[in-house]
Amino acid sequence: MAVSSSQSNSVTLAVCGKVNADSLPEIGRFIENGQRNRQQVVLDLGEVTLLDRAAARFFGETLKRGVEVVNCPLYIKHWISPENTHEPED
């Protein structure tokens, strides 16, 4: 992961490779810091190749919180869609 750009009103994190539950705390801190500084947070998922279930749920929740996702492959966009990331009922 790398910050690809930072402007006074927005900040972008480029995420690449496989994203799993171990990556989420760092991404979460990035989002919190940006929101704390009243910046629009943008996640560039153009180089993401695979997500685990926890990551898909996490990204779906971030969309609900106003984080923008760009360059997202269609198959990943489907996985992180908020309507697809709810918890399964027992």
Secondary structure, 3 states (H helix, E strand, C coil): CEEEEECCCEEEEEEEEEECHHHHHHHHHHHHHHHHCCCEEEEEEEEEEEECHHHHHHHHHHHHCCCEEECCCHHHHHHHCHHHCCCCCC
